């Protein structure tokens, strides 16, 4: 009888270990997805901001070093 109880106890401990690793994986995936969503939102916000402020011609002008407005 005690042998069977030991087997059941070890089996339940194994299940608990697996469940805790799944919980850790789930938390990690949650954090990763939140981070990816934040990155996407930041990129979208910056792109809309650049378009709305019409900063893109100035950026191009700054990179090429030419005065596009005068020409």
C-alpha positions as CSV (number, residue, x, y, z in Angstrom):
1,X,0.0,0.0,0.0
2,X,2.8,2.5,0.9
3,X,4.5,1.6,-2.4
4,X,1.4,2.6,-4.4
5,X,1.1,5.8,-2.4
6,X,4.7,6.6,-3.1
7,X,4.1,6.1,-6.9
8,X,1.0,8.3,-6.8
9,X,2.9,11.0,-4.8
10,X,5.8,11.0,-7.3
11,X,3.4,11.1,-10.2
12,X,1.5,14.1,-8.8
13,X,4.8,15.9,-8.1
14,X,5.8,15.3,-11.7
15,X,2.5,16.8,-12.9
16,X,3.0,19.8,-10.6
17,X,6.5,20.4,-12.1
18,X,5.1,20.3,-15.6
19,X,2.3,22.6,-14.7
20,X,4.7,25.1,-13.2
21,X,6.9,25.1,-16.3
22,X,3.8,25.6,-18.5
23,X,2.9,28.6,-16.2
24,X,6.4,30.0,-16.6
25,X,6.2,29.5,-20.4
26,X,2.7,31.2,-20.5
27,X,4.0,34.2,-18.5
28,X,7.0,34.5,-20.8
29,X,4.8,34.4,-23.9
30,X,2.5,37.0,-22.4
31,X,5.4,39.3,-21.7
32,X,6.8,38.8,-25.1
33,X,3.5,39.5,-26.8
34,X,3.0,42.6,-24.8
35,X,6.5,43.8,-25.7
36,X,5.9,43.1,-29.4
37,X,2.5,44.9,-29.3
38,X,4.2,47.9,-27.6
39,X,6.9,48.0,-30.3
40,X,4.3,47.9,-33.1
41,X,2.3,50.6,-31.5
42,X,5.4,52.8,-31.1
43,X,6.4,52.3,-34.7
44,X,2.9,53.1,-35.9
45,X,2.8,56.2,-33.7
46,X,6.2,57.4,-34.9
47,X,5.3,56.9,-38.6
48,X,2.0,58.7,-38.2
49,X,3.8,61.5,-36.3
50,X,6.4,61.9,-39.1
51,X,3.7,62.0,-41.8
52,X,1.5,64.4,-39.9
53,X,4.4,66.7,-39.1
54,X,5.7,66.4,-42.6
55,X,9.1,65.6,-41.3
56,X,10.1,63.1,-44.0
57,X,11.3,65.7,-46.6
58,X,13.4,67.4,-43.9
59,X,14.9,64.0,-43.0
60,X,15.7,63.2,-46.6
61,X,17.2,66.7,-47.0
62,X,19.3,66.2,-43.9
63,X,20.5,62.8,-45.0
64,X,21.4,63.9,-48.6
65,X,22.7,67.3,-47.5
66,X,20.9,69.0,-50.4
67,X,18.5,71.9,-50.1
68,X,15.4,70.3,-51.7
69,X,13.2,73.3,-50.9
70,X,15.4,75.9,-52.8
71,X,15.9,73.6,-55.8
